[in-house]
Amino acid sequence: MNAQALLNSRYRIDDVLGKGGMAVVYRGRDLMLERDVAIKVLREDYSADPNFRERFREEAKAAANLSHPNIVTVYDFGFDDNRLYIVMEFIQGKDLNTIVSERGRLRVDEGIHLAIQACAGIGFAHRSDLVHCDVKPHNFLVTPDQRLKVTDFGIARVLSSIGPDEEADVVWGSPQYFSPEQAGGSPPSPASDVYSLGVVLYHMFTGQLPFIAGTSAELAKLHRRAAPIRPREINPLIPSELEEVILKVLSKEPSQRYRTADQLGRVLQTISGRLKGQATPPQGARRGQARPTASQNHPPNAPPAAGRQAANAATRPQPRQTRGGTSPSRPVRAEPDTSFFEIDWAAVTLGLVALLAVGGLFPFWFWVYNVMFSLR
């Protein structure tokens, strides 16, 4: 499609953002709302099938109903010039696959931060009864401020229904990332998306895929039967608890994984919190200075920080000034206890007066009782 072309007299095609075997993504302009958009235009041979167009419309409607900070917003979809297209939020940044390719692999803290956001977006879709079907780093867009957004919900499910001749090439997702059940041709579930997230985690932290083969059929066999190399054998910097999570979500049986992306995200948040909680010396600390232990920093049943400082100051030896300088430190004599003089005597006096007033009523009531008894 040529630049400056118009779709339905509203969306102007500008430059190409990316190409695939099924569609081309363009940067465009919504002339009515005057904003930049991303426009995915499907191949013409896909768009010619009326049944496919109807399924595409249904999936686009479902994706358009997803409103979440970690999901690319779908604005519109349509059919023009014999091609289906879908109009989406334009994201300034790079896809995760490009980032991993440029860096080799990601730092653990950075990768977990991005993975938690991916789980948040996909988990929101799972709560809306929508499975992504094609979870892969190519569909994760990362902005310069490290905000991740998931795109292309439901597109793979539509493409898998094109025809029996093409199902071998499009089996519910991308062969490098699809789950064992997807490799066997079964419909995906939220646990299938979790498996694909596991492949993405493996790729982010090791810089390579768990399974590599020359054909889709060979890849499918590896996903269904082979065990991946343990991630720490490739990258020893991966924490052992994170490795166990990755291997868990790469289980062949869906029941052995986390059921939804939300559950995986909560586990990753826990790991992230533990990693952040590991104490590190301040930047201005002297080299060679011993780092206080956890028990010294936070002893059990310790008083608040201000209370500890005050207590330490009361018992800390102070230097004594002499004519020649400072003498060896010795304990400082404790100040006299002045708490007796700090009593609120006004309150005590009022309390005594009230007590006497109540006590003085007893003789009066005793006299009344005697008078009444004598009158009988």
SVG drawing of the C-alpha trace seen along z (x, -y; Angstrom):
<svg xmlns="http://www.w3.org/2000/svg" viewBox="-45 -24 93 60">
<polyline fill="none" stroke="black" stroke-width="0.4" points="0.0,0.0 1.4,-3.4 2.2,-6.2 -0.4,-8.9 -3.1,-6.4 -6.4,-6.8 -8.5,-4.1 -12.2,-4.9 -11.3,-8.6 -10.2,-8.9 -6.9,-7.1 -3.8,-8.3 -1.0,-5.8 2.4,-7.2 5.4,-4.9 5.9,-1.2 6.5,-0.2 6.9,3.5 6.1,6.4 5.1,10.0 3.8,12.9 0.2,12.0 0.1,8.2 1.9,5.0 1.8,2.4 1.9,-1.3 2.2,-4.5 -0.8,-6.5 -2.9,-9.6 -6.5,-9.8 -7.6,-12.8 -10.9,-13.1 -9.5,-13.1 -6.1,-14.5 -3.9,-11.9 -1.2,-9.4 -2.3,-5.8 -0.9,-2.4 -2.7,-0.6 -2.4,3.1 -3.4,4.1 -3.9,7.8 -2.9,9.5 -5.5,9.2 -5.9,13.0 -6.9,13.2 -9.4,10.4 -11.2,12.0 -12.9,14.6 -16.3,13.3 -16.3,15.8 -12.8,14.7 -13.9,11.0 -16.7,11.8 -14.5,13.6 -12.0,10.8 -14.7,8.3 -15.7,10.3 -12.2,10.6 -11.5,6.9 -14.7,6.0 -13.5,8.1 -10.0,6.6 -11.5,3.1 -13.4,3.7 -10.1,4.2 -9.1,1.0 -5.9,1.4 -2.6,-0.6 -0.6,2.5 -2.8,3.2 -2.6,1.4 -6.0,-0.3 -7.9,0.7 -9.7,-2.3 -11.3,-1.0 -11.4,1.7 -12.7,1.8 -12.5,3.0 -11.3,0.9 -9.5,1.4 -10.1,5.2 -8.2,5.3 -9.1,5.7 -7.4,3.3 -7.4,2.5 -6.5,-0.9 -4.7,-0.9 -3.0,-3.2 0.4,-4.4 3.2,-3.5 6.5,-5.3 9.2,-2.7 10.5,0.7 9.1,4.3 10.7,6.5 12.2,8.9 14.2,6.0 15.4,4.9 16.6,8.5 18.3,8.8 20.2,5.6 21.3,6.3 21.8,10.1 19.8,10.5 18.2,8.3 19.1,7.6 17.0,9.6 15.4,6.5 14.6,4.9 13.2,8.1 11.0,8.9 9.7,5.3 8.6,5.8 7.3,9.3 5.1,8.1 3.5,5.5 3.0,8.2 1.2,10.4 -1.0,7.5 -2.2,6.8 -2.7,10.5 -4.2,11.3 -6.8,8.5 -7.7,10.2 -8.0,13.6 -10.4,12.1 -12.4,10.9 -12.5,14.5 -10.1,13.5 -7.0,15.6 -4.2,13.9 -3.1,17.0 0.1,15.4 2.2,14.3 5.7,13.4 8.1,10.5 7.2,9.2 3.8,8.3 5.2,6.5 5.9,2.8 8.2,1.0 8.1,-2.8 11.3,-4.8 10.0,-5.1 9.8,-1.3 6.0,-1.0 5.1,2.3 1.9,2.7 0.6,5.9 -0.8,5.9 -2.5,8.2 -5.1,9.9 -7.1,12.6 -5.5,12.1 -3.8,15.5 -7.1,17.2 -8.7,15.7 -5.7,16.6 -5.8,20.2 -9.2,20.6 -8.3,19.6 -8.2,23.0 -6.9,26.6 -4.0,26.0 -2.6,23.3 -3.2,24.6 0.3,26.2 1.9,22.8 -0.5,21.0 -1.3,23.2 -2.7,20.9 0.4,18.8 4.1,18.6 5.9,21.9 8.8,20.6 6.5,19.5 3.4,21.7 2.4,24.2 2.5,28.0 -1.3,28.1 -1.2,25.4 1.5,27.5 -0.9,30.4 -3.6,28.3 -5.8,27.9 -7.5,24.6 -5.4,22.4 -6.4,21.6 -5.1,19.0 -2.6,21.6 -1.3,21.6 -0.6,17.9 1.3,18.6 3.5,21.2 4.3,18.6 5.1,16.1 7.5,18.7 9.2,18.9 9.5,15.1 11.0,15.1 13.5,17.7 14.4,15.7 14.8,12.4 17.1,13.7 19.2,16.2 19.3,14.5 18.1,17.7 15.0,19.7 14.4,23.0 13.8,24.9 15.4,24.3 14.6,26.3 14.5,25.9 10.8,26.5 7.5,25.9 6.9,29.6 10.2,30.2 9.6,27.2 6.1,28.6 7.7,32.0 10.3,30.3 7.6,28.2 5.5,31.3 8.3,33.7 11.7,32.1 13.0,30.5 14.8,27.2 18.3,26.5 18.0,25.0 18.3,21.2 21.0,20.8 23.3,23.0 23.2,20.3 23.0,17.3 24.2,17.9 23.0,14.4 19.4,15.7 18.2,16.2 17.3,19.8 13.7,19.0 13.2,17.2 14.6,20.3 12.1,22.5 9.2,20.3 10.4,20.3 10.6,24.1 7.2,24.4 5.5,22.4 7.2,24.4 5.6,27.6 4.1,29.8 0.8,30.2 -1.3,27.1 -2.4,28.1 1.2,27.9 1.6,24.3 -0.1,21.2 -3.6,21.0 -3.6,17.4 -1.1,14.6 -2.4,12.8 -1.1,15.7 2.3,15.6 2.5,11.8 1.9,12.1 4.7,14.6 7.1,12.3 6.1,9.4 7.1,11.4 10.5,12.2 11.0,8.6 10.2,7.5 12.7,9.9 15.4,8.8 14.8,5.1 14.8,5.9 18.4,7.2 20.4,4.5 23.1,2.7 25.6,0.3 24.9,-3.4 26.8,-5.0 28.7,-7.3 29.8,-4.5 33.6,-4.1 35.3,-1.2 36.1,1.5 33.5,0.3 31.6,3.3 28.0,3.5 25.6,3.9 23.8,7.2 20.0,7.5 19.7,8.1 21.6,4.9 19.5,2.8 16.2,4.2 16.5,6.1 13.4,7.9 11.0,5.8 13.1,2.7 11.8,-0.7 11.2,-3.3 14.3,-4.9 13.9,-8.1 13.6,-6.2 16.7,-4.1 18.7,-7.2 17.6,-8.8 18.4,-5.7 21.8,-5.4 22.6,-9.1 21.8,-8.7 24.3,-5.8 26.9,-6.7 30.3,-7.6 31.1,-11.3 34.6,-12.7 35.8,-15.0 37.5,-18.2 40.9,-18.7 43.6,-21.3 45.6,-19.1 42.6,-18.0 40.1,-15.2 40.5,-12.6 39.4,-8.9 35.7,-8.7 33.8,-7.7 30.1,-7.3 28.1,-10.4 26.4,-10.8 22.6,-10.3 20.5,-13.4 18.2,-13.5 14.8,-12.0 12.4,-15.0 9.3,-13.0 7.8,-13.7 7.6,-17.4 6.0,-16.8 2.8,-15.3 -0.4,-17.2 -1.3,-18.3 -4.4,-20.1 -5.9,-16.9 -4.9,-15.1 -6.6,-17.8 -9.8,-17.7 -9.9,-13.9 -9.5,-14.2 -12.3,-16.8 -14.6,-14.5 -13.7,-11.6 -14.5,-13.6 -17.8,-14.9 -18.9,-11.3 -17.7,-10.1 -19.4,-12.9 -22.8,-11.7 -22.7,-8.5 -23.4,-10.3 -26.3,-12.2 -27.9,-9.1 -27.4,-7.3 -29.2,-10.2 -32.1,-10.0 -32.4,-6.3 -32.6,-6.8 -35.2,-9.5 -37.5,-7.4 -37.1,-4.4 -38.0,-6.4 -41.2,-7.7 -42.6,-4.2"/>
</svg>
